[in-house]
Amino acid sequence: MNRFHACATCIHYGMKKTEKGMYRYCQRLGYETKPHYQFHCWTPKPHVRTLMEKERMREGNKHE
């Protein structure tokens, strides 16, 4: 399980301010979502990819 995987870290995650508050949704699918939800279509934002790569490299160095 990827600890970074969540809608809020996806490039398709969008938010709009409405009269009822913030509307969070998937721009690609058009569904309302929550920041912690997870879907298989997840595409991480560039800064999340960088964090994931750094973590992967740290983990790789531990096993050497």
Biopython code that builds the backbone (N, CA, C, O; Angstrom):
import numpy as np
from Bio.PDB.StructureBuilder import StructureBuilder

atoms = [
    (1, "MET", "N", (0.845, -1.187, 0.000)),
    (1, "MET", "CA", (0.000, 0.000, 0.000)),
    (1, "MET", "C", (0.887, 1.245, 0.000)),
    (1, "MET", "O", (1.833, 1.335, 0.782)),
    (2, "ASN", "N", (0.592, 2.169, -0.845)),
    (2, "ASN", "CA", (1.351, 3.407, -0.956)),
    (2, "ASN", "C", (0.775, 4.431, 0.017)),
    (2, "ASN", "O", (-0.402, 4.778, -0.077)),
    (3, "ARG", "N", (1.585, 4.912, 0.940)),
    (3, "ARG", "CA", (1.085, 5.854, 1.946)),
    (3, "ARG", "C", (0.751, 7.216, 1.355)),
    (3, "ARG", "O", (0.058, 8.007, 1.996)),
    (4, "PHE", "N", (1.227, 7.507, 0.150)),
    (4, "PHE", "CA", (0.948, 8.772, -0.516)),
    (4, "PHE", "C", (-0.361, 8.728, -1.306)),
    (4, "PHE", "O", (-0.905, 9.775, -1.658)),
    (5, "HIS", "N", (-0.864, 7.543, -1.583)),
    (5, "HIS", "CA", (-2.014, 7.379, -2.462)),
    (5, "HIS", "C", (-3.301, 7.886, -1.808)),
    (5, "HIS", "O", (-3.844, 7.255, -0.901)),
    (6, "ALA", "N", (-3.770, 9.023, -2.282)),
    (6, "ALA", "CA", (-5.040, 9.597, -1.836)),
    (6, "ALA", "C", (-5.477, 10.623, -2.870)),
    (6, "ALA", "O", (-4.645, 11.183, -3.584)),
    (7, "CYS", "N", (-6.760, 10.868, -2.953)),
    (7, "CYS", "CA", (-7.267, 11.817, -3.941)),
    (7, "CYS", "C", (-6.592, 13.186, -3.847)),
    (7, "CYS", "O", (-6.302, 13.795, -4.877)),
    (8, "ALA", "N", (-6.340, 13.672, -2.653)),
    (8, "ALA", "CA", (-5.763, 15.006, -2.488)),
    (8, "ALA", "C", (-4.362, 15.118, -3.090)),
    (8, "ALA", "O", (-3.894, 16.230, -3.333)),
    (9, "THR", "N", (-3.687, 14.005, -3.336)),
    (9, "THR", "CA", (-2.344, 14.037, -3.915)),
    (9, "THR", "C", (-2.358, 13.754, -5.415)),
    (9, "THR", "O", (-1.297, 13.636, -6.029)),
    (10, "CYS", "N", (-3.530, 13.645, -6.007)),
    (10, "CYS", "CA", (-3.681, 13.329, -7.428)),
    (10, "CYS", "C", (-3.773, 14.607, -8.260)),
    (10, "CYS", "O", (-4.298, 15.621, -7.801)),
    (11, "ILE", "N", (-3.261, 14.547, -9.479)),
    (11, "ILE", "CA", (-3.315, 15.704, -10.368)),
    (11, "ILE", "C", (-4.742, 16.068, -10.765)),
    (11, "ILE", "O", (-4.983, 17.190, -11.211)),
    (12, "HIS", "N", (-5.678, 15.161, -10.614)),
    (12, "HIS", "CA", (-7.063, 15.393, -11.013)),
    (12, "HIS", "C", (-7.955, 15.913, -9.880)),
    (12, "HIS", "O", (-9.137, 16.182, -10.094)),
    (13, "TYR", "N", (-7.398, 16.050, -8.696)),
    (13, "TYR", "CA", (-8.170, 16.505, -7.533)),
    (13, "TYR", "C", (-8.452, 17.998, -7.677)),
    (13, "TYR", "O", (-7.546, 18.797, -7.910)),
    (14, "GLY", "N", (-9.713, 18.353, -7.534)),
    (14, "GLY", "CA", (-10.095, 19.759, -7.646)),
    (14, "GLY", "C", (-10.986, 20.187, -6.500)),
    (14, "GLY", "O", (-11.633, 19.369, -5.846)),
    (15, "MET", "N", (-11.005, 21.488, -6.274)),
    (15, "MET", "CA", (-11.859, 22.047, -5.220)),
    (15, "MET", "C", (-12.518, 23.315, -5.761)),
    (15, "MET", "O", (-11.914, 24.089, -6.503)),
    (16, "LYS", "N", (-13.768, 23.499, -5.366)),
    (16, "LYS", "CA", (-14.496, 24.717, -5.701)),
    (16, "LYS", "C", (-15.195, 25.220, -4.453)),
    (16, "LYS", "O", (-15.762, 24.441, -3.687)),
    (17, "LYS", "N", (-15.151, 26.517, -4.257)),
    (17, "LYS", "CA", (-15.867, 27.109, -3.135)),
    (17, "LYS", "C", (-17.305, 27.357, -3.581)),
    (17, "LYS", "O", (-17.549, 27.979, -4.616)),
    (18, "THR", "N", (-18.255, 26.861, -2.785)),
    (18, "THR", "CA", (-19.675, 27.049, -3.083)),
    (18, "THR", "C", (-20.338, 27.716, -1.885)),
    (18, "THR", "O", (-19.707, 27.936, -0.852)),
    (19, "GLU", "N", (-21.593, 28.027, -2.037)),
    (19, "GLU", "CA", (-22.343, 28.614, -0.919)),
    (19, "GLU", "C", (-22.423, 27.659, 0.260)),
    (19, "GLU", "O", (-22.529, 28.093, 1.407)),
    (20, "LYS", "N", (-22.371, 26.363, -0.016)),
    (20, "LYS", "CA", (-22.458, 25.343, 1.040)),
    (20, "LYS", "C", (-21.093, 24.968, 1.612)),
    (20, "LYS", "O", (-21.018, 24.161, 2.539)),
    (21, "GLY", "N", (-20.025, 25.532, 1.083)),
    (21, "GLY", "CA", (-18.670, 25.199, 1.542)),
    (21, "GLY", "C", (-17.821, 24.715, 0.387)),
    (21, "GLY", "O", (-18.121, 25.005, -0.772)),
    (22, "MET", "N", (-16.770, 23.983, 0.689)),
    (22, "MET", "CA", (-15.867, 23.484, -0.350)),
    (22, "MET", "C", (-16.428, 22.221, -0.990)),
    (22, "MET", "O", (-16.875, 21.303, -0.303)),
    (23, "TYR", "N", (-16.396, 22.192, -2.307)),
    (23, "TYR", "CA", (-16.798, 21.027, -3.080)),
    (23, "TYR", "C", (-15.525, 20.401, -3.622)),
    (23, "TYR", "O", (-14.821, 21.023, -4.417)),
    (24, "ARG", "N", (-15.222, 19.188, -3.207)),
    (24, "ARG", "CA", (-14.020, 18.475, -3.627)),
    (24, "ARG", "C", (-14.435, 17.399, -4.620)),
    (24, "ARG", "O", (-15.387, 16.655, -4.383)),
    (25, "TYR", "N", (-13.713, 17.325, -5.733)),
    (25, "TYR", "CA", (-14.134, 16.431, -6.800)),
    (25, "TYR", "C", (-12.949, 15.979, -7.651)),
    (25, "TYR", "O", (-11.867, 16.565, -7.602)),
    (26, "CYS", "N", (-13.176, 14.932, -8.425)),
    (26, "CYS", "CA", (-12.204, 14.451, -9.399)),
    (26, "CYS", "C", (-12.508, 15.146, -10.719)),
    (26, "CYS", "O", (-13.586, 14.969, -11.287)),
    (27, "GLN", "N", (-11.564, 15.932, -11.200)),
    (27, "GLN", "CA", (-11.758, 16.656, -12.452)),
    (27, "GLN", "C", (-11.855, 15.710, -13.640)),
    (27, "GLN", "O", (-12.532, 16.023, -14.619)),
    (28, "ARG", "N", (-11.196, 14.566, -13.574)),
    (28, "ARG", "CA", (-11.218, 13.603, -14.672)),
    (28, "ARG", "C", (-12.533, 12.825, -14.720)),
    (28, "ARG", "O", (-13.137, 12.667, -15.781)),
    (29, "LEU", "N", (-12.960, 12.346, -13.562)),
    (29, "LEU", "CA", (-14.163, 11.512, -13.510)),
    (29, "LEU", "C", (-15.442, 12.304, -13.251)),
    (29, "LEU", "O", (-16.535, 11.859, -13.600)),
    (30, "GLY", "N", (-15.302, 13.479, -12.639)),
    (30, "GLY", "CA", (-16.471, 14.286, -12.337)),
    (30, "GLY", "C", (-17.187, 13.910, -11.050)),
    (30, "GLY", "O", (-18.264, 14.435, -10.766)),
    (31, "TYR", "N", (-16.605, 13.009, -10.269)),
    (31, "TYR", "CA", (-17.223, 12.567, -9.022)),
    (31, "TYR", "C", (-16.846, 13.468, -7.859)),
    (31, "TYR", "O", (-15.738, 14.003, -7.813)),
    (32, "GLU", "N", (-17.760, 13.635, -6.927)),
    (32, "GLU", "CA", (-17.399, 14.264, -5.658)),
    (32, "GLU", "C", (-16.515, 13.271, -4.910)),
    (32, "GLU", "O", (-16.722, 12.061, -5.009)),
    (33, "THR", "N", (-15.550, 13.762, -4.178)),
    (33, "THR", "CA", (-14.625, 12.881, -3.464)),
    (33, "THR", "C", (-14.196, 13.529, -2.157)),
    (33, "THR", "O", (-14.571, 14.665, -1.868)),
    (34, "LYS", "N", (-13.438, 12.831, -1.396)),
    (34, "LYS", "CA", (-12.848, 13.316, -0.143)),
    (34, "LYS", "C", (-11.333, 13.229, -0.286)),
    (34, "LYS", "O", (-10.839, 12.396, -1.045)),
    (35, "PRO", "N", (-10.582, 14.074, 0.430)),
    (35, "PRO", "CA", (-9.121, 14.060, 0.286)),
    (35, "PRO", "C", (-8.476, 12.698, 0.545)),
    (35, "PRO", "O", (-7.468, 12.370, -0.080)),
    (36, "HIS", "N", (-9.037, 11.901, 1.452)),
    (36, "HIS", "CA", (-8.424, 10.619, 1.821)),
    (36, "HIS", "C", (-8.896, 9.438, 0.968)),
    (36, "HIS", "O", (-8.360, 8.339, 1.107)),
    (37, "TYR", "N", (-9.871, 9.634, 0.101)),
    (37, "TYR", "CA", (-10.344, 8.533, -0.748)),
    (37, "TYR", "C", (-9.228, 8.071, -1.677)),
    (37, "TYR", "O", (-8.285, 8.811, -1.957)),
    (38, "GLN", "N", (-9.356, 6.827, -2.152)),
    (38, "GLN", "CA", (-8.377, 6.255, -3.071)),
    (38, "GLN", "C", (-9.102, 5.580, -4.227)),
    (38, "GLN", "O", (-10.082, 4.862, -4.026)),
    (39, "PHE", "N", (-8.608, 5.819, -5.443)),
    (39, "PHE", "CA", (-9.138, 5.168, -6.639)),
    (39, "PHE", "C", (-7.966, 4.631, -7.447)),
    (39, "PHE", "O", (-6.846, 5.118, -7.302)),
    (40, "HIS", "N", (-8.202, 3.640, -8.294)),
    (40, "HIS", "CA", (-7.136, 3.021, -9.083)),
    (40, "HIS", "C", (-6.598, 3.938, -10.178)),
    (40, "HIS", "O", (-5.521, 3.683, -10.717)),
    (41, "CYS", "N", (-7.322, 4.991, -10.514)),
    (41, "CYS", "CA", (-6.892, 5.900, -11.582)),
    (41, "CYS", "C", (-5.940, 6.976, -11.079)),
    (41, "CYS", "O", (-5.640, 7.909, -11.824)),
    (42, "TRP", "N", (-5.466, 6.885, -9.872)),
    (42, "TRP", "CA", (-4.622, 7.873, -9.222)),
    (42, "TRP", "C", (-3.362, 8.176, -10.020)),
    (42, "TRP", "O", (-2.639, 7.267, -10.429)),
    (43, "THR", "N", (-3.105, 9.471, -10.238)),
    (43, "THR", "CA", (-1.879, 9.950, -10.865)),
    (43, "THR", "C", (-1.290, 10.996, -9.930)),
    (43, "THR", "O", (-1.847, 12.086, -9.808)),
    (44, "PRO", "N", (-0.179, 10.694, -9.268)),
    (44, "PRO", "CA", (0.353, 11.613, -8.260)),
    (44, "PRO", "C", (0.838, 12.938, -8.850)),
    (44, "PRO", "O", (1.320, 12.995, -9.982)),
    (45, "LYS", "N", (0.699, 13.991, -8.061)),
    (45, "LYS", "CA", (1.211, 15.308, -8.431)),
    (45, "LYS", "C", (2.735, 15.243, -8.458)),
    (45, "LYS", "O", (3.324, 14.388, -7.796)),
    (46, "PRO", "N", (3.390, 16.140, -9.220)),
    (46, "PRO", "CA", (4.860, 16.084, -9.329)),
    (46, "PRO", "C", (5.594, 16.100, -7.988)),
    (46, "PRO", "O", (6.551, 15.346, -7.809)),
    (47, "HIS", "N", (5.172, 16.933, -7.051)),
    (47, "HIS", "CA", (5.888, 16.970, -5.764)),
    (47, "HIS", "C", (5.697, 15.670, -4.984)),
    (47, "HIS", "O", (6.563, 15.295, -4.193)),
    (48, "VAL", "N", (4.595, 14.989, -5.192)),
    (48, "VAL", "CA", (4.355, 13.702, -4.536)),
    (48, "VAL", "C", (5.250, 12.629, -5.168)),
    (48, "VAL", "O", (5.793, 11.776, -4.467)),
    (49, "ARG", "N", (5.399, 12.680, -6.487)),
    (49, "ARG", "CA", (6.305, 11.740, -7.161)),
    (49, "ARG", "C", (7.724, 11.884, -6.631)),
    (49, "ARG", "O", (8.421, 10.894, -6.406)),
    (50, "THR", "N", (8.144, 13.140, -6.432)),
    (50, "THR", "CA", (9.484, 13.408, -5.901)),
    (50, "THR", "C", (9.636, 12.811, -4.511)),
    (50, "THR", "O", (10.645, 12.170, -4.216)),
    (51, "LEU", "N", (8.646, 13.017, -3.659)),
    (51, "LEU", "CA", (8.688, 12.451, -2.300)),
    (51, "LEU", "C", (8.727, 10.926, -2.330)),
    (51, "LEU", "O", (9.454, 10.298, -1.560)),
    (52, "MET", "N", (7.935, 10.338, -3.230)),
    (52, "MET", "CA", (7.907, 8.881, -3.345)),
    (52, "MET", "C", (9.265, 8.343, -3.793)),
    (52, "MET", "O", (9.734, 7.327, -3.279)),
    (53, "GLU", "N", (9.890, 9.018, -4.741)),
    (53, "GLU", "CA", (11.189, 8.587, -5.234)),
    (53, "GLU", "C", (12.257, 8.705, -4.145)),
    (53, "GLU", "O", (13.090, 7.811, -3.993)),
    (54, "LYS", "N", (12.233, 9.800, -3.393)),
    (54, "LYS", "CA", (13.184, 9.968, -2.291)),
    (54, "LYS", "C", (13.018, 8.856, -1.258)),
    (54, "LYS", "O", (14.002, 8.308, -0.761)),
    (55, "GLU", "N", (11.778, 8.533, -0.944)),
    (55, "GLU", "CA", (11.520, 7.468, 0.027)),
    (55, "GLU", "C", (11.995, 6.125, -0.508)),
    (55, "GLU", "O", (12.577, 5.328, 0.229)),
    (56, "ARG", "N", (11.749, 5.874, -1.784)),
    (56, "ARG", "CA", (12.188, 4.627, -2.404)),
    (56, "ARG", "C", (13.711, 4.495, -2.357)),
    (56, "ARG", "O", (14.247, 3.420, -2.090)),
    (57, "MET", "N", (14.391, 5.604, -2.620)),
    (57, "MET", "CA", (15.855, 5.584, -2.584)),
    (57, "MET", "C", (16.366, 5.342, -1.164)),
    (57, "MET", "O", (17.328, 4.598, -0.975)),
    (58, "ARG", "N", (15.741, 5.954, -0.174)),
    (58, "ARG", "CA", (16.138, 5.728, 1.232)),
    (58, "ARG", "C", (15.941, 4.265, 1.586)),
    (58, "ARG", "O", (16.804, 3.654, 2.217)),
    (59, "GLU", "N", (14.808, 3.699, 1.184)),
    (59, "GLU", "CA", (14.525, 2.296, 1.495)),
    (59, "GLU", "C", (15.524, 1.387, 0.791)),
    (59, "GLU", "O", (15.962, 0.386, 1.358)),
    (60, "GLY", "N", (15.881, 1.728, -0.429)),
    (60, "GLY", "CA", (16.856, 0.930, -1.177)),
    (60, "GLY", "C", (18.220, 0.946, -0.534)),
    (60, "GLY", "O", (18.922, -0.065, -0.545)),
    (61, "ASN", "N", (18.608, 2.073, 0.024)),
    (61, "ASN", "CA", (19.913, 2.187, 0.684)),
    (61, "ASN", "C", (19.954, 1.411, 1.992)),
    (61, "ASN", "O", (21.031, 0.995, 2.419)),
    (62, "LYS", "N", (18.827, 1.207, 2.630)),
    (62, "LYS", "CA", (18.785, 0.449, 3.878)),
    (62, "LYS", "C", (19.082, -1.024, 3.653)),
    (62, "LYS", "O", (19.582, -1.710, 4.545)),
    (63, "HIS", "N", (18.770, -1.507, 2.450)),
    (63, "HIS", "CA", (18.924, -2.945, 2.167)),
    (63, "HIS", "C", (20.270, -3.284, 1.575)),
    (63, "HIS", "O", (20.512, -4.443, 1.240)),
    (64, "GLU", "N", (21.159, -2.312, 1.433)),
    (64, "GLU", "CA", (22.471, -2.596, 0.842)),
    (64, "GLU", "C", (23.466, -3.028, 1.878)),
    (64, "GLU", "O", (24.620, -3.305, 1.549)),
]
sb = StructureBuilder()
sb.init_structure("model")
sb.init_model(0)
sb.init_chain("A")
sb.init_seg("    ")
for serial, (resi, resn, name, xyz) in enumerate(atoms, 1):
    if name == "N":
        sb.init_residue(resn, " ", resi, " ")
    sb.init_atom(name, np.array(xyz, "f"), 0.0, 1.0, " ", f" {name:<3s}", serial, name[0])
structure = sb.get_structure()
